[in-house]
Amino acid sequence: MNFVTSLFSAAPDGRTALVRGAESVSYGHLRAGVQAWAAELRRAGLRPGDRVGILAENSRFSVTAYLAAMHAGCVAVPMAPGTPMSSLQAQLTMSDVRLVCLERRYAERLRTSEVLPLL
């Protein structure tokens, strides 16, 4: 059992897991998203120990991506959205990131660099 499995087994589905502004997300909804994303990471060929970059603001997206990477046995590598492209590329290379989960607003920024597959 890993941390994510333990986290979700201890919390009732209807209990609030995240709150940001007017949005709240239950543990049940968060769990479903995390499990779906973890399955996508595995389908993309990632294995336990592989590194997954996360380029996102602090949000439901970033929490889901982070927990999904952990649930899949991968290592989450958070990246600050305001980081210059050259620094992001260096961070991705040094961290040996195999795939990047990113918010849509940052997709064009990394897609044009042809650095890594994106999810």
Order of alpha helices (4+ residues) and beta strands (2+ residues): alpha-beta-beta-alpha-beta-alpha-beta-alpha-beta-alpha
